[in-house]
Amino acid sequence: MPIHHSLRLPVLLGIFSLFYALMTATLYWPDSIEQSLDEWRFQNHQTLMLVGSSLSKHLQRGQLEELQSQLEYLAQTADIQWAGLADKQLQLIAHTYNAPHTELETEQQRLQQLTSDSTSSQHNVVPSWHQQDDTDYRVIYPIGSQVPDQLPQAFLLVGLNAQRIIANAHQNAWIHLGYTLAILLFCCLILYGLGCRLNRQRTISSPRTNPTPCFALKTSEDLPASDEQNHQLAHSFHCISQQLHERQRALQESEQLMTDLINTMSIGILVIDDQMRIEQANRAAAALFACPIAELQGQPLQQWLVEEQAIHQIQNNLGHTQFELTGYCKGQQIPLEITCTPFKRKQQEFYLLLIKDVTEQHQAEQQLRFLAHFDPLTRLANRHYLLQHLNQLLAHNQALSLLYLDIDHFKRINDSLGHEVGDALLVEIAQRLRQLCPPNSLLARSGGDEFIVLLEHFTQEEALDTAQKLLQGLQPPMHIRQYQCQANPSIGITSTDGHLGATELLKQADLALYAAKDAGRNRLAIYTQALSHAAEQRQRLEQELRQALERQEFLLYYQPQVDNQGQIRVLEALLRWQSPHRGLVAPDVFIPVLEDTGLILEVTRWVLQEACQQILHWQQQGLPWRVSMNLSPRDFQQADLAGSVLDIVQQTPIAPSLLELEITESVLLDASAQVQDSLARFKAAGIPLLLDDFGTGYASLTYLQQFHFDGIKVDRQFVDGLPDSPQSVALVRGIVTMAQHLGLHVVAEGVETAQQALFLRQNGCPILQGYYFDRPRPGNYWSERGNATYPAVC
Ligand SMILES: Nc1nc2c(ncn2[C@@H]2O[C@H](COP(=O)(O)O[C@H]3[C@@H](O)[C@H](n4cnc5c(=O)[nH]c(N)nc54)O[C@@H]3COP(=O)(O)O)[C@@H](O)[C@H]2O)c(=O)[nH]1
């Protein structure tokens, strides 16, 4: 059938449209589905990478609950059906509730095949995608793989379904095809309409060729119909273009959303191509390199990295790996932690880099390293560092000497002037020691007020010489704020030819230090074998004393204090130790050990209980004697000395005034609030307090008044010189006069002769104690002796 010439073009166009639609369907369609799937995989890859990094952190911290909820959260993501997590041994450690067991088992087997694949050049399994059927995919995603050739920390197993994406792609393709056809159809119609109009005009303008009124007939019937069609077509075209516009807007919006999301992430993100050019960057990355995003894009990555081999590191990395590189920011070098994940898009290789500035982390690590080896206060090496160095030298049998320093009575500075002054003084001491120490020496703060100087290649004579310089150098007082502080050290010295262990050497220096302290402080002492021997003896004594306490080998002896009429007024309870090996041991031998070990606290409790029982016993016998007992300075360091003493006293039916407490001056030297509180509570309970060994220490009238003592005991050493030594005479007279004026009662101890007793009586001392009257004896001796008086002193 011949085609009217005005329809020829539209018909041709129509045929072309159909042909085009057919071509698009066969060529464009599969390609567009493949492209959608590519993009879908890429997006899921990124999601898995982000989730993988947080799962890795939970794994490192062993947070199983967080792992589980992270997986559940992942399974809520569009197209992700289920997820599971297998550890390095390929055992499942967590999975979502909806994960089918058969799937998990299959994935586990697949994982086993992947990791055991001997043909694989790397054990570091890369993310692998497996297509189950048309729409189902399974992904094995390695997590926390840091080092090539090593298995990653774990594997994320994920089931994905691409049905939505494929359906979307189909829909898009249909719409695309529909649009194309509609546009072509629309063009056909326009062309057809134009053809008709051209014909009509031709008819009007050339009446000779077409004079018939058919034109009028055609115009009256066809023209309105054609206008109507044109109008509808224009309307459809408008709708289509509007829809197109809206879809484009939606696309732009989702693109913007993606960009915004990436920009809000605090971690720097870069996408680079295989030529290492930056394709995309987020705001955090721009801030890291202090360069606007637009300027970053298209730039070679090398421009921002210090190391040349950095690029090889990125290119050679096969999986999701993490490494550190140094980057540039405003000309400054910054340490960067980079997680690199390669991916393919449209057959081209790309790398996704997650970049973190680890400057703060590095600083914290540096600080930790510093703290591990140095003392933060004085900035000297610490004990740990010194030990390390000492061990290294001794491993090479190097001859060396050690000086062990301890500042005498440093505690008093802390207690009286406060810890801030104490700290400042330590810094000053460190500073002075630094200047005094010779080259080839290592100065360390061992802790508290202890310092150690390691002298490499120093003989004992040279070490002695250095120690003397240190002693002298620390002699001048130090000005700390408004105070003038004295920091006198005691120094222990030891030397070795390099054939000793570090611990042994330090022990020797420590023993020498204690020898220096025992010898009167602010001096030095050299280690000798005898010190080790004495230390061993002491160790043994300590051991035996512990047993003595368990086996109840302690005894109380009592020594009387006699008045002017020769009557016993008070009996002083004095501790003895009936040792099965040593016989009856005097307290001078073992009390220092009990004090050092803290055993004295238990012993004092025992003494107190015994003394109270003895008072009660004598009371029941009609012997109204008071008993005095000694408290050691160490007793005052326990938390509630007054509480425990008063408890024991109250448990016995005796008047507290029948017990006297003898306290040495050294207790008051460090009179803390705790000491003051204890003394006040004894006083309030009615227990008399006596200041023992008066005159030997730092006897101060302030103490007597401040702590409301009832009396003093004149020390044996003053009584010893009576009546011949003019100093003793003057001192004893002075003490007694002062005590009388203060209303204190005075006891003189260590009275051994009749002359001493007479002198004391004639000089107003009413109560005397000493061998002249009696030695300390067991309680039952006094029970039997009863109230008999001693001969009057005349
Ligand atoms: N914390 C405690 N300290 C106690 C306790 N028991 C005793 N001590 C203290 O031990 C030191 C030695 O005591 P001791 O060997 O018992 O000596 C006492 C007397 O025997 C001795 N003394 C008494 N008269 C004379 C004498 O004429 N000559 C002489 N050479 N010595 C004599 O004096 C010691 C009593 O001293 P004091 O306590 O200062 O009155 C001694 O410091 C005891 O304090 C205890 O249970 N806890």
The ligand as an SDF file (V2000), in Angstrom:
LIG
                    3D

 47 52  0  0  0  0  0  0  0  0999 V2000
   57.7850   -0.2370  123.2670 N   0  0  0  0  0  0  0  0  0  0  0  0
   58.1990   -0.9390  124.2950 C   0  0  0  0  0  0  0  0  0  0  0  0
   59.4390   -0.7550  124.7670 N   0  0  0  0  0  0  0  0  0  0  0  0
   59.8470   -1.4940  125.8170 C   0  0  0  0  0  0  0  0  0  0  0  0
   59.0230   -2.4350  126.3960 C   0  0  0  0  0  0  0  0  0  0  0  0
   59.7180   -3.0110  127.3850 N   0  0  0  0  0  0  0  0  0  0  0  0
   60.9020   -2.4380  127.4340 C   0  0  0  0  0  0  0  0  0  0  0  0
   60.9750   -1.5150  126.4690 N   0  0  0  0  0  0  0  0  0  0  0  0
   62.0850   -0.6430  126.1880 C   0  0  0  0  0  0  0  0  0  0  0  0
   63.2130   -1.3730  125.9300 O   0  0  0  0  0  0  0  0  0  0  0  0
   64.3350   -0.6720  126.3900 C   0  0  0  0  0  0  0  0  0  0  0  0
   65.1760   -1.5480  127.2240 C   0  0  0  0  0  0  0  0  0  0  0  0
   64.4200   -2.0220  128.3190 O   0  0  0  0  0  0  0  0  0  0  0  0
   65.0240   -2.9270  129.4410 P   0  0  0  0  0  0  0  0  0  0  0  0
   66.1040   -3.7140  128.8580 O   0  0  0  0  0  0  0  0  0  0  0  0
   63.8890   -3.5930  130.0880 O   0  0  0  0  0  0  0  0  0  0  0  0
   65.6410   -1.8680  130.3260 O   0  0  0  0  0  0  0  0  0  0  0  0
   64.8740   -1.1820  131.2670 C   0  0  0  0  0  0  0  0  0  0  0  0
   65.4730   -1.3660  132.6020 C   0  0  0  0  0  0  0  0  0  0  0  0
   65.9000   -2.6840  132.7990 O   0  0  0  0  0  0  0  0  0  0  0  0
   66.6220   -0.4120  132.5610 C   0  0  0  0  0  0  0  0  0  0  0  0
   67.0590   -0.0140  133.8890 N   0  0  0  0  0  0  0  0  0  0  0  0
   66.2960    0.2700  134.9590 C   0  0  0  0  0  0  0  0  0  0  0  0
   67.0920    0.5980  136.0160 N   0  0  0  0  0  0  0  0  0  0  0  0
   68.3560    0.5540  135.5720 C   0  0  0  0  0  0  0  0  0  0  0  0
   69.6120    0.7930  136.1600 C   0  0  0  0  0  0  0  0  0  0  0  0
   69.7260    1.1570  137.3610 O   0  0  0  0  0  0  0  0  0  0  0  0
   70.7290    0.6380  135.3830 N   0  0  0  0  0  0  0  0  0  0  0  0
   70.6130    0.2530  134.0790 C   0  0  0  0  0  0  0  0  0  0  0  0
   71.7470    0.1070  133.4020 N   0  0  0  0  0  0  0  0  0  0  0  0
   69.4620    0.0040  133.5330 N   0  0  0  0  0  0  0  0  0  0  0  0
   68.3510    0.1530  134.2350 C   0  0  0  0  0  0  0  0  0  0  0  0
   66.0640    0.7250  131.9190 O   0  0  0  0  0  0  0  0  0  0  0  0
   65.0580    0.2900  131.0060 C   0  0  0  0  0  0  0  0  0  0  0  0
   63.8170    1.0470  131.2620 C   0  0  0  0  0  0  0  0  0  0  0  0
   63.8870    2.1820  130.5270 O   0  0  0  0  0  0  0  0  0  0  0  0
   62.6570    3.1380  130.3900 P   0  0  0  0  0  0  0  0  0  0  0  0
   61.5840    2.4140  129.5940 O   0  0  0  0  0  0  0  0  0  0  0  0
   63.1920    4.2840  129.5870 O   0  0  0  0  0  0  0  0  0  0  0  0
   62.2160    3.4650  131.7110 O   0  0  0  0  0  0  0  0  0  0  0  0
   63.8340    0.5110  127.1440 C   0  0  0  0  0  0  0  0  0  0  0  0
   63.9650    1.6610  126.3670 O   0  0  0  0  0  0  0  0  0  0  0  0
   62.4070    0.2190  127.3540 C   0  0  0  0  0  0  0  0  0  0  0  0
   61.6070    1.3830  127.3390 O   0  0  0  0  0  0  0  0  0  0  0  0
   57.7180   -2.6200  125.8810 C   0  0  0  0  0  0  0  0  0  0  0  0
   56.9140   -3.4240  126.3380 O   0  0  0  0  0  0  0  0  0  0  0  0
   57.3530   -1.8420  124.8210 N   0  0  0  0  0  0  0  0  0  0  0  0
  1  2  1  0
  2  3  2  0
  2 47  1  0
  3  4  1  0
  4  5  2  0
  4  8  1  0
  5  6  1  0
  5 45  1  0
  6  7  2  0
  7  8  1  0
  8  9  1  0
  9 10  1  0
  9 43  1  0
 10 11  1  0
 11 12  1  0
 11 41  1  0
 12 13  1  0
 13 14  1  0
 14 15  2  0
 14 16  1  0
 14 17  1  0
 17 18  1  0
 18 19  1  0
 18 34  1  0
 19 20  1  0
 19 21  1  0
 21 22  1  0
 21 33  1  0
 22 23  1  0
 22 32  1  0
 23 24  2  0
 24 25  1  0
 25 26  1  0
 25 32  2  0
 26 27  2  0
 26 28  1  0
 28 29  1  0
 29 30  1  0
 29 31  2  0
 31 32  1  0
 33 34  1  0
 34 35  1  0
 35 36  1  0
 36 37  1  0
 37 38  2  0
 37 39  1  0
 37 40  1  0
 41 42  1  0
 41 43  1  0
 43 44  1  0
 45 46  2  0
 45 47  1  0
M  END
$$$$
